[in-house]
Amino acid sequence: QVQLVESGGGLVQAGGSLRLSCAASENIFSFNAISWYRQAPGKRRELVAAINSGDITNYADSAKGRFTISRDNAKNTVYLQMNNLKAEDTAVYYCHAIRCSTRVYWGQGTQVTVSS
């Protein structure tokens, strides 16, 4: 059973930074892509950033220029560095991984709260 464990969330003031981590129980090369999603209260879950096995990255418009997704293959961990945080970034952030284009895995989520 694949496990994805997020960490690094918390409370931060607007303009501050946080780094989220997603630790996988298996070699992250085995996944086609690993992504970060977020869900704010009353809103749909949305893609924030993704990185595939070829290190190609993709970002939501709201994340471009502020967030950076990266991976540490030796630690089987994917990171989301979030800078210049805004109140609208407040959400639960989820790690998502896909394998063989059909098998999808989710982490339990980590809360990010940005105070204005």
N, C-alpha and C positions, 0 to 999 in steps of 0.2 A: 504494500500500500504506500503510494507516494505521499509524503508529507511536505507541506510548505509552511514554514513558520516565520511570520513577520515580527519585526521588532523595530523600535526606534521612534514610535509615535509619542505624542505628548502635547503639552500646552506651550505655545510660543507666541510672542508678540508679533504683530504685523511688521514685516520687514526682516524678520529673523529667518533662521535656517534650521532644517532638520535633515537627518539622513536616515532613511528607512532601509531595513535589510530584509531580505527574503532568503532564508536558508532552506535548501532542498535536501531531502533525505537520500537523493540519488544524484548521480553525475548529471550536471546541468547540460552537458553535451547531448544527452539523450532526448532533450526536448527540442521541438522545432522553434519554439519561441517562449520567452517568459515576459510577462507584462505586469504592469501595475494598473489597477482600476481603482476607482473611488466611488463612494456613494454617500451623498449628503442626505440629511433627513428630508423625506418627501420627494426625493428626486431619484431618477433612474441611475443605475450603476453605469459609469462611463470610463472609457479607456483614457489613461493618462499618458503612459509611455510603454514602449515595447522594445525588446531586443531579441534578434533571432540568432540562430546558431552560427551565422556568418558575421555577427556583430553589427548588423545593420539595425539602426534604431529608427523609431517612429514616435512622434509626440503629438498630443492634442495641441490645438492652437493655444489653449490657455496655459500650457506648460512650456511652450517654446521660449527659449531664452532665459528661463528661470530654473527648470528642472533638468537633471541629467541622469539617465539610466546607464548603469555599467554592470559588469560582471567580474567576479573573481572565480575563475574555474577551479583553482586549487582548493577553495573553500566551499565550492558548490553554492555560492551566494550571489544574489543579484541585489544591487543597491539602487535607491532612488534619492539622489541629492536634490533637495528642494531649497532654493534660495529666494529671497525677497517674497516671503509668504504673505498671502493676503487673507482677509477674513473669508472670502469665498472659496478658499482652499480647504476650509474645515469640512471634514468628512471622515468616514472609515475607509482606510486604504487597504486594498486586497491584492495579494500576489496571485498570479494566474499563470499556469503553464499548460502547454499543449504538446502532445506527442502523437506522432503518426497522423496528424491532421484531424484526429477524431477523439482522442482521449484528452479530457480536460480536467485539470486539478485546480483547486482553490485553497488558499490559506484561510485562516480564521479571521483575519483583519486586524488592523491596528488603528486606533483613534488618533487623528490629528486635529487639534483645535487651535485656531489662530485668533487671538484677541486683537480687537482694533483699538 
